[in-house]
């Protein structure tokens, strides 16, 4: 029977290294996204603090055709 123990150990080592690399990549991306989220939150707060408060003015409602006809009579 051929001795394939070395190949099996190499295969398992490469598989575990790949899984570890994927887990590290996910953690690194999560950390980067948290930093981006914090930066966006700071920017949003700065914009809210520096922007003047605008009051919304109601838009006039368009006159209906019936009202125009009634006024014309």
QUIMO-V432671 format. One record per residue. N is the residue number from 1. RES is the residue in one small letter. PHI is phi in whole degrees, 0 to 359 (* if undefined). OMEGA is omega in whole degrees, 0 to 359 (* if undefined). Layout:
N/RES/PHI/OMEGA + N/RES/PHI/OMEGA
//
This chain:
1/x/*/182 + 2/x/289/180 + 3/x/270/182 + 4/x/246/181 + 5/x/300/180 + 6/x/297/179 + 7/x/292/179 + 8/x/295/179 + 9/x/296/178 + 10/x/297/179 + 11/x/297/178 + 12/x/296/180 + 13/x/296/179 + 14/x/294/177 + 15/x/298/178 + 16/x/295/178 + 17/x/295/178 + 18/x/294/178 + 19/x/298/179 + 20/x/297/179 + 21/x/295/179 + 22/x/294/179 + 23/x/297/177 + 24/x/298/180 + 25/x/297/178 + 26/x/297/180 + 27/x/298/181 + 28/x/297/178 + 29/x/294/178 + 30/x/299/179 + 31/x/297/179 + 32/x/295/179 + 33/x/294/177 + 34/x/296/178 + 35/x/294/177 + 36/x/296/180 + 37/x/297/179 + 38/x/294/179 + 39/x/295/178 + 40/x/294/178 + 41/x/295/178 + 42/x/296/179 + 43/x/297/179 + 44/x/296/179 + 45/x/293/178 + 46/x/298/179 + 47/x/294/179 + 48/x/297/182 + 49/x/286/185 + 50/x/266/183 + 51/x/280/176 + 52/x/291/181 + 53/x/282/180 + 54/x/257/177 + 55/x/264/181 + 56/x/278/176 + 57/x/262/181 + 58/x/293/179 + 59/x/279/178 + 60/x/292/180 + 61/x/282/179 + 62/x/292/180 + 63/x/289/179 + 64/x/281/181 + 65/x/294/180 + 66/x/295/179 + 67/x/294/178 + 68/x/296/180 + 69/x/293/181 + 70/x/294/179 + 71/x/290/181 + 72/x/288/181 + 73/x/279/*
//
